[in-house]
Amino acid sequence: MRPPVHFEIARVMIDGGREVCLRLFGEIDAEARYELRRELYDAVHDNGAPRVVVDLHGTVLLDSEAIGALLDGLLRAQEAGKSPQIVNARGVVRTVLRVTGVLDLFGATAESSVALGAPGGAAVLPLPHSPGGPRTARREAT
């Protein structure tokens, strides 16, 4: 029997509203794709932030449905004149994004990581603190 699927998506504004960051946690799969699409749509259209960043530090699984939603959202951000980036992809998540070409399109470079405040150009986004707390979407499927 497969264990329950759990994911969380938190949206926070960074750098005085110049950047909206979606932080993804857990297993981002077919169960999570609709929420991911909605959060990406809101991140692109509900604010004037010129940069949309997806932080995958806490993501342990990213399946093909989620990659499709992620790619669609980041392309829409680009079409809207925003600068979309993926940061902190690690392990199998990073490998899958690299193999599919998504990381080449939207992965943080050493130069952009320095702009994000990462020491030494490492692709790391500092964990932001929001006075009102992050907007969070949670779902547990059984």
N, C-alpha and C positions, 0 to 999 in steps of 0.2 A: 504494500500500500504506500502510495506517495504521500510524504508529509505535506501539511498545509502550505500553500503559497503565500508568501508575505512580501509586501513591498511598501515603500513609502516614498513620496515625492514632496520635497519642501521647496518653496519658492521664497527667495530673499532678495532684497534690493541691496546693492553694494555700491560703495564709492559715490555717495550722495545721489543715488538714483541713476547714475550713468551706466549701471550694469544690473541686469536681472540674472540671477543664478538659480537654476533648477538643480537641486541635489537629489540624486536617485540612490535609494538604499534597497538592498535585498535582491529578489529575483524579479527582473523586469522581463515579463514574457507576454504571451497572448492575453492573459488575464489583466495585465497592466496597460496594454497598448492604448485603450480608449482614454484612460486617465492621463497617460503620457501625452497623447495627441491634444487633449483639452488643455493641459498645463502648458504645453509648448505654444499653442494658439494664444492663450492668455498672456504668456510671457512676451509674445511678439506684438500683440494688439492692444493690451490693456495699460501700456505705459509708454513713456517717451525715451526709455533707455536705449542708447545706440548699440549696446553690446548684449548679446544673449549667450550665457555660458551654461553648459551642462556639465556638472561635476559628478563623475562616476566613481568617486573614491569608495563609497559604500556599496557598490553594485557587485554582486557575485555571479549574476547570470544575466545575459542579454540575448534573447532569442531572435529569430528572423523577423517575427511580427513586431517586436520592439525596435529592432534596427530600422525596419521600414517606417515606423512612426517617428523615430528619431531623425532619420534622414529627411522625411517629408517636412517636419517642423523646422529643421535647420535650413533647408532650402527656402521655405517660406520666409524665414527670418532674413535670409540673404536678399530675397526678392523685395522685401519691405525696406531694404537699405540698411539693415542692421548687420553687425559683425558677429556671426555665430562661432562658437568654439566649444570643443570638448576638452575637458581636462581630467586628470587623475584616473584615466583608464588603466587598470592593472590586470595582470594575469591573463586568464582566458578571455576576459572582456576586451582587453587591449588587443590580444591576438585576433579575435573575431573582427574587431573594427579595422585592424590593419589589413587583414586578408580581404575584406569586402571593399576596401578603399575609402571607407568613411573617415578613418583617422587621417588619411592623406588630405582629404577635403577640409576637415574641420578640427583636426587635432592641434593643440597648442604647440607652437614652435618655441625654441629657446628664447627668441626675441619677445614673443608675445607673453611668455611666462614671466619674463622680467617685468613687463608692463603690468602684469597681474600681481606683482609683488613677491614672486617666488625667488628665493635666494639662488644665485648661480645659474639662473635660467632653467631650473628644474620645472617640469610641467606639474606644478602643484599650486592649487588655489587655496589661500588662507581660509579657514573656516570662519564665516562672518557671524556676527552677533547682531540681531535685530531687536530694537527696544520692545516691539510688540510681539516678538517671537515670529518664527517662520510660518508662512501659510503652508499647511500640511494636508496632504491627501493620504489616507491610509486605507488599505483593503486587506482583509484576510479571507481567503477562500478555504472552504473545508471540503 
